[in-house]
Amino acid sequence: MKLTMPFLAASAALGLGAAHAQDADPASGETIYSAICANCHGPSGRGMASFPALAGQSADYIASRLMQYRAGEKVGPNSALMMPNAADLSDAEIASLAAFVETGFQ
């Protein structure tokens, strides 16, 4: 069972990338990032204190992690902080946020 959950999350993330690629709006993702993510991950996505850098991460990675947090999965030491931030994000919002993170910090 332990191996099944990460596999399902990864499969769902891959499905998100394919199903919502056309819905991804980096400009909308930037708005979400500024409102929700920048306070901890920094305005340039370089991370702060114990919050990791997001700049340079792929959209697939960001989407996968956000989906895991949204599902209530613990995936690292900051999971308890991330779960409520991801809980209300829609698939389209996750896709947009992931697209911004992948392209917006260059």
C-alpha positions, 0 to 999 in steps of 0.5 A: 500500500505504501508504494501505491499512494506515491505511484497514484499521486505521480500518475495523477500529476502526469494526467494533470499535465496532459489534461490541463496543459491548455488550461495553464495560464502563467499570468494567473499562476503568477497572481496565485504565487504572489498571494499564496506562495511568495511569503514563504518561498520568496518573491523570486522563488529562491526560497527563504529559511526552511522553505525550499526554492521553487525557481528552476523546478519543472511544472510537472514536479510542482503540480505533483507536489501540490496535488499530494499536499491537496490530498493530505499526503505528507511528503516532507517536513513542511507538509503541515504548512503546505496542506492548507495552502493547497487544499482549495486549489483547483486542477486548473489553478495548480496547472497555472501555478506550476506553469508560472513556477517553471517559466516565471523566474527567469 
